């Protein structure tokens, strides 16, 4: 499959996956979600690559899911097709989390909403010093989905997870590092470089043992994830219909 938004570069046991829509601060649409899912599934049986760096656009890791891209969804009359579309991001994050390789998100300038959700599905996150994280879903009347909520709780604990999701504050890089949402800070423009340095360390370790330990840690930390987040996209479709949610999205998009 030809990929328009995603490129994959493999070199000496390390791969760099870059995604860039070249529009709307690299916000996700269905095509980008699909292409990233296709790209990541190509690693699941890859025995040569030991670490994968995920990088967004230079002007921003991702501004979240493009609200304009969902404008046509209410016109979908087939319930099964609509639900399948809604779970595209869930499948994407599951695919990244299930990769046997160590994954490192290299995040420049900003990561918003779905961008944060995807980064949480990676093993480690490198954040530019001038970057910030922002989870505005509740502000627009939606719940945090893509399986992100239990991953967030595992990293920061329940009280901080509630603050991140409910107060919708922009979190600077230093706070993200302090709270455990970032594992490393790098100078702006150098996040991929730092992520590659970390990947090189992983590449030098016994590959089978690295994969075994990653699987063990994920199985322990995420033991209840499926039970607690299996319906988050269904919940999001429901909350999106609330009158208060529609009004909040209109205000957020500057339509009022």
C-alpha positions in Angstrom: 0.0 0.0 0.0 1.3 3.4 -1.0 1.5 5.7 2.1 1.0 9.4 1.5 1.3 10.7 5.1 3.7 8.1 6.6 7.2 7.2 5.9 9.3 4.3 7.3 13.1 4.3 7.4 14.9 1.2 8.6 18.6 1.2 9.4 20.8 -1.2 11.4 18.1 -2.6 13.7 16.3 0.7 14.3 13.4 2.2 12.4 12.0 5.7 12.2 8.3 6.1 11.4 7.3 9.7 10.5 3.8 10.9 10.0 2.9 14.3 8.5 -0.4 15.4 7.0 1.1 18.7 6.1 -2.1 20.4 7.3 -3.8 21.6 10.5 -0.7 21.1 12.7 -0.6 17.4 11.8 -4.1 16.7 13.1 -5.4 13.1 12.5 -7.9 12.2 10.0 -9.1 8.7 9.1 -6.5 8.3 6.3 -3.6 9.2 8.6 -5.0 6.8 11.3 -5.2 4.0 8.7 -1.8 4.6 7.3 -0.1 4.6 10.7 -1.9 1.4 11.5 -0.8 -0.3 8.3 2.8 0.9 8.9 3.0 -0.4 12.5 1.5 -3.8 11.7 4.5 -4.3 9.4 6.7 -4.5 12.4 4.8 -7.2 14.4 6.7 -10.0 12.7 9.9 -8.1 12.1 12.8 -9.9 13.8 15.5 -7.5 12.5 14.2 -4.2 14.0 14.7 -3.8 17.7 13.5 -0.3 18.4 11.2 2.1 16.6 11.1 5.9 16.8 7.8 7.6 16.1 8.0 11.2 15.0 5.3 13.6 13.9 5.7 16.9 12.0 8.5 19.4 12.8 5.9 22.1 13.6 4.0 19.8 16.0 3.8 16.1 16.9 0.0 16.3 16.4 -2.8 18.7 17.2 -5.2 15.8 17.9 -8.0 14.5 15.8 -9.3 17.0 13.2 -12.8 17.9 14.2 -13.6 18.9 10.7 -12.8 15.3 9.6 -15.7 14.0 11.6 -18.3 16.3 10.1 -19.5 13.6 7.7 -19.8 11.0 10.4 -23.4 11.8 11.4 -24.5 11.0 7.8 -23.3 7.4 8.2 -26.5 5.3 8.5 -24.8 1.9 8.9 -24.3 1.3 12.6 -21.6 -1.3 12.1 -19.6 0.9 9.7 -20.0 3.9 12.0 -18.7 1.9 15.0 -15.8 0.6 13.0 -14.8 4.1 12.0 -15.0 5.2 15.6 -12.6 2.5 16.7 -9.9 3.3 14.2 -7.8 5.2 16.8 -8.3 2.4 19.3 -6.9 -0.2 16.8 -4.0 2.2 16.0 -2.9 2.5 19.6 -3.4 -1.2 20.3 -1.2 -2.0 17.3 1.6 0.4 18.6 1.3 -1.0 22.2 1.5 -4.6 21.0 4.7 -4.1 18.9 7.5 -6.4 20.2 10.0 -3.6 19.6 10.7 -0.8 22.1 8.9 2.3 20.8 9.9 5.9 21.5 7.8 8.8 20.6 9.8 11.9 19.6 7.5 14.9 20.2 8.1 18.4 19.0 6.2 21.6 20.0 2.8 20.2 20.9 0.9 16.9 21.4 -2.9 17.4 21.8 -5.7 14.9 22.5 -5.2 12.0 20.1 -1.6 12.9 19.7 -1.1 12.3 23.5 -3.1 9.1 23.3 -0.8 7.7 20.6 2.3 8.7 22.5 1.0 6.9 25.6 0.8 3.7 23.6 4.6 3.9 23.1 7.1 2.7 25.6 8.9 6.0 26.1 8.4 9.6 25.2 11.0 12.3 24.4 9.6 15.8 24.5 11.1 19.0 23.2 11.9 21.5 26.0 9.5 24.1 24.5 6.7 21.6 23.8 3.5 21.0 25.8 0.9 18.3 26.2 -2.8 19.2 26.1 -5.9 16.9 26.5 -8.9 19.1 25.8 -11.5 16.3 25.2 -13.7 17.2 28.2 -13.7 20.8 27.1 -15.4 19.8 23.9 -17.8 17.4 25.6 -16.0 14.1 24.8 -14.3 11.4 26.9 -10.7 10.5 26.5 -10.6 7.5 24.2 -8.2 5.4 22.0 -7.6 3.4 25.2 -5.6 6.3 26.6 -7.3 6.7 30.0 -6.0 3.5 31.7 -2.5 4.1 30.2 -2.5 7.6 31.6 -3.6 6.4 35.0 -0.8 3.8 35.0 1.8 6.5 34.4 0.6 9.3 36.7 -1.9 7.8 39.1 -5.6 8.5 39.5 -5.5 12.0 41.0 -3.2 13.4 38.4 -5.0 11.6 35.6 -8.2 13.4 36.7 -6.4 16.7 36.6 -5.0 16.1 33.2 -8.3 15.1 31.7 -10.8 17.3 33.6 -9.0 20.6 34.0 -7.7 20.6 30.3 -4.5 22.5 31.2 -1.6 22.8 28.8 1.2 20.9 30.5 4.8 22.2 29.8 7.6 19.8 29.1 9.2 20.1 32.6 5.9 19.2 34.3 5.4 16.3 31.9 8.8 15.0 32.8 8.2 15.5 36.5 4.8 13.6 36.3 6.2 10.8 34.3 4.4 11.6 31.0 7.8 12.3 29.4 10.9 10.1 29.9 13.5 12.5 28.4 13.6 16.2 27.4 15.6 17.3 24.4 16.4 20.7 22.8 13.7 21.7 20.4 14.3 20.1 17.0 16.5 17.4 18.6 13.9 14.9 19.9 14.4 12.4 17.1 18.2 12.6 17.7 17.8 11.9 21.4 15.2 9.1 20.7 17.7 7.5 18.4 20.4 7.6 21.1 18.0 5.7 23.4 17.2 3.3 20.6 20.9 2.5 20.1 21.2 1.5 23.7 18.2 -0.9 23.3 19.7 -2.3 20.1 22.8 -3.3 21.9 20.8 -5.5 24.4 19.9 -9.2 23.9 16.9 -8.8 21.6 14.9 -11.8 22.9 15.3 -10.7 26.5 14.2 -7.1 25.7 11.1 -8.3 24.0 10.3 -10.7 26.9 10.6 -7.9 29.5 8.5 -5.5 27.5 5.8 -8.0 27.2 5.9 -8.8 30.9 5.8 -5.2 31.9 2.9 -4.4 29.6 1.0 -7.5 30.7 1.3 -6.4 34.3 0.7 -2.7 33.9 -2.2 -3.2 31.5 -3.9 -6.2 33.0 -7.2 -4.4 33.4 -7.0 -2.0 30.5 -9.2 -4.0 28.2 -11.8 -4.4 30.9 -11.9 -0.7 31.7 -11.6 0.9 28.2 -13.2 -1.6 25.8 -16.2 0.7 25.2 -14.5 4.2 25.2 -15.2 4.9 21.5 -18.9 3.9 22.1 -19.0 6.3 25.0 -17.5 9.0 22.9 -20.1 8.6 20.2 -22.8 8.9 23.0 -21.3 12.0 24.7 -20.8 13.7 21.3 -24.6 13.8 20.9 -25.2 15.7 24.1 -26.4 19.3 23.5 -23.8 20.7 25.8 -21.1 18.8 23.9 -22.2 20.2 20.5 -22.2 23.7 21.9 -18.8 23.2 23.5 -17.4 22.0 20.1 -18.8 25.0 18.3 -17.2 27.4 20.8 -13.9 25.5 20.7 -13.8 25.8 16.9 -14.6 29.5 17.0 -18.0 29.1 15.4 -19.7 31.2 18.1 
